[in-house]
Amino acid sequence: MKKFLIIVLATILMVLPVSAKAINLEDYNTLNLEEVLTAEQIEPEFEKYEENDKQVVIYLFRGQGCTFCRGFITFLNEIYEEEGDKFKVVSFETWNDNVNDSLLVETAEFMGVAQPEKTGVPFIVIGDQYFPGFTEEAYGDDVIEAINEEYEKDVDDRYDVFEAMENAKEEDNTSSGASIWAIIITGLIATAVIITYDTVRFNKLQNDIRKLANKKGK
């Protein structure tokens, strides 16, 4: 009986959900556009860099010294005078930072990349769109279009991949929590039934022993 209870308890503990860690950008090493230009030793083609809450966030996963990453950064530098009031950059360097690299894989998987663990850089996310790599000929116009599409939306209606990932984790935890409670309740009911059954058997055995003892006494 005691062994059974231990098994039930161990099973319940094994299936309890582990809380998923929310994505907090402050936990990662990031650079904005101006800082990335400095890191890549690219001369800014604008006089003043400004960020505000109305701008569209471009999430850029990059590698320091990556040719195609540098091409995208140069592209943003070149369009900044005309489009810079619409966007800001949050850049994650992944070649020398395992934490940022893990976030790249997680983000790519969430966005439906077929083999997220093999995702290369640059990996660019604007709203709910992503660009796996970059050349101006292939993606230049699409990037500007994606920026404008998001910029035309109300700020509260814009899609943020990290907020979406956090919400998905919370939903998974809620669903898992409901399933776990069902398992726990079922386990407790089963335990109660067995305890009751064993108690009845024990009482019956006690009564039989007393009856037998009474007969022998006579």
C-alpha positions in Angstrom: 0.0 0.0 0.0 2.7 2.4 1.0 4.6 1.5 -2.2 1.6 2.3 -4.3 1.2 5.7 -2.7 4.8 6.5 -3.4 4.4 5.5 -7.0 1.3 7.7 -7.3 3.1 10.7 -5.8 6.2 10.2 -7.9 4.0 10.0 -11.1 2.3 13.3 -10.2 5.6 15.1 -9.6 7.0 13.8 -12.8 4.2 15.3 -14.9 4.0 18.6 -13.2 4.6 21.4 -15.8 7.9 23.3 -15.7 7.3 27.0 -16.0 8.7 28.4 -19.3 10.9 31.4 -19.0 9.5 34.5 -20.5 11.6 36.2 -23.1 13.0 39.4 -21.7 15.2 41.3 -24.2 17.2 42.7 -21.3 18.6 39.2 -20.8 20.3 39.3 -24.1 23.2 41.3 -25.6 21.7 43.6 -28.2 22.8 46.6 -30.3 20.7 49.2 -32.0 21.5 50.4 -35.6 23.9 53.1 -34.6 25.8 50.6 -32.3 25.9 48.0 -35.0 27.3 50.4 -37.5 30.1 51.2 -35.0 30.7 47.5 -34.4 31.0 46.9 -38.1 33.1 50.1 -38.7 30.5 51.5 -41.1 30.3 55.2 -41.3 26.7 56.4 -40.6 25.1 58.2 -43.5 22.8 60.2 -41.2 23.4 63.0 -38.8 21.2 62.0 -35.9 19.9 58.7 -34.8 16.6 58.7 -32.8 14.4 55.9 -31.4 10.8 56.1 -30.2 7.9 53.8 -29.3 6.1 54.5 -32.6 8.8 52.9 -34.7 8.6 49.4 -36.1 11.1 47.0 -34.5 13.4 45.2 -36.8 14.9 42.1 -35.1 18.2 41.2 -36.6 20.1 38.1 -35.8 23.6 38.6 -37.2 27.2 37.4 -37.0 30.0 39.9 -36.5 31.8 40.2 -39.8 29.2 38.2 -41.7 29.2 39.6 -45.3 25.4 39.3 -45.8 24.7 40.8 -42.4 26.9 43.7 -43.2 25.1 44.1 -46.5 21.8 44.4 -44.6 23.2 46.8 -42.1 24.6 48.9 -44.9 21.2 48.8 -46.6 19.5 50.2 -43.5 22.2 52.8 -43.2 21.5 53.9 -46.8 17.7 54.1 -46.4 17.8 55.7 -43.0 17.4 59.3 -44.2 14.2 58.4 -46.0 12.8 55.7 -43.9 14.6 56.0 -40.5 11.7 57.6 -38.7 9.7 54.4 -39.3 12.0 51.7 -37.8 14.5 50.9 -35.2 16.8 47.9 -34.9 17.3 45.3 -32.1 20.3 43.3 -33.1 21.5 39.9 -31.7 25.1 38.8 -32.4 25.0 35.0 -32.6 28.4 33.8 -33.7 30.1 34.7 -30.4 27.1 34.5 -28.0 25.5 31.1 -27.3 22.5 32.7 -25.5 21.7 34.9 -28.5 22.2 31.8 -30.8 19.8 29.8 -28.8 17.2 32.6 -29.1 17.7 32.5 -32.9 16.9 28.8 -33.0 13.9 29.3 -30.8 12.6 32.2 -32.9 13.2 30.4 -36.2 11.3 27.3 -34.9 8.4 29.5 -33.7 8.2 31.2 -37.1 8.0 27.9 -38.9 11.5 27.5 -40.3 11.9 23.9 -41.4 15.3 23.2 -39.8 15.6 25.9 -37.1 18.8 24.5 -35.7 20.5 25.1 -39.0 19.2 28.7 -39.3 21.9 31.0 -40.7 22.4 34.7 -40.4 21.3 37.3 -41.1 17.8 36.3 -39.9 15.6 39.3 -40.1 12.2 39.6 -38.5 9.7 42.4 -39.2 6.2 42.0 -37.8 5.1 38.5 -38.7 7.5 38.2 -41.6 11.0 36.9 -41.7 13.8 37.1 -44.2 16.4 34.2 -44.1 19.4 36.0 -45.5 19.7 39.2 -47.4 20.8 40.8 -50.6 19.3 44.1 -51.7 18.3 42.6 -55.1 16.4 39.8 -53.4 14.8 41.4 -50.4 15.4 45.2 -50.4 12.0 46.2 -51.7 10.3 43.5 -49.5 12.0 44.8 -46.4 10.9 48.4 -47.1 7.3 47.1 -47.8 7.3 45.1 -44.6 8.4 48.2 -42.6 5.7 50.3 -44.1 3.0 47.7 -43.6 3.8 47.5 -39.9 4.2 51.3 -39.5 0.7 51.9 -40.9 -0.8 49.8 -38.2 -1.7 51.1 -34.8 1.1 50.4 -32.4 -1.1 48.1 -30.3 -2.0 46.1 -33.4 1.5 45.4 -34.5 2.8 41.8 -34.3 5.8 41.3 -32.1 7.4 37.8 -32.4 8.7 37.8 -28.8 5.3 38.8 -27.3 3.7 36.1 -29.5 6.3 33.5 -28.2 5.5 34.5 -24.6 1.8 34.2 -25.1 2.2 30.8 -26.7 4.2 29.6 -23.7 1.6 30.9 -21.3 -1.2 29.1 -23.3 0.9 25.9 -23.2 1.4 26.2 -19.5 -2.4 26.8 -18.9 -3.3 23.7 -21.1 -0.6 21.6 -19.3 -1.8 22.8 -15.9 -5.4 21.7 -16.7 -4.2 18.3 -17.9 -2.0 17.9 -14.8 -4.9 18.7 -12.5 -7.0 16.0 -14.2 -4.2 13.5 -13.7 -3.8 14.5 -10.0 -7.5 14.3 -9.3 -7.7 10.9 -11.0 -4.7 9.7 -9.0 -6.2 10.9 -5.8 -9.6 9.2 -6.5 -7.8 6.0 -7.4 -5.8 6.2 -4.2 -8.9 6.8 -2.1 -10.7 3.8 -3.7 -7.8 1.6 -2.9 -7.5 2.8 0.6 -11.2 2.3 1.1 -11.0 -1.2 -0.4 -8.0 -2.1 1.8 -9.7 -0.7 4.9 -12.8 -2.8 4.2 -10.6 -5.9 3.7 -8.7 -5.2 6.9 -11.9 -4.8 8.9 -13.3 -8.0 7.5 -10.1 -9.8 8.4 -10.2 -8.4 11.9 -13.8 -9.6 12.3 -12.9 -13.1 11.0 -10.1 -13.3 13.5 -12.3 -12.3 16.3 -15.0 -14.8 15.3 -12.4 -17.5 15.1 -11.0 -16.5 18.5 -14.5 -16.6 20.0 -15.2 -20.1 18.6 -11.9 -21.4 20.1 -12.8 -19.8 23.4 -16.0 -21.7 23.6 
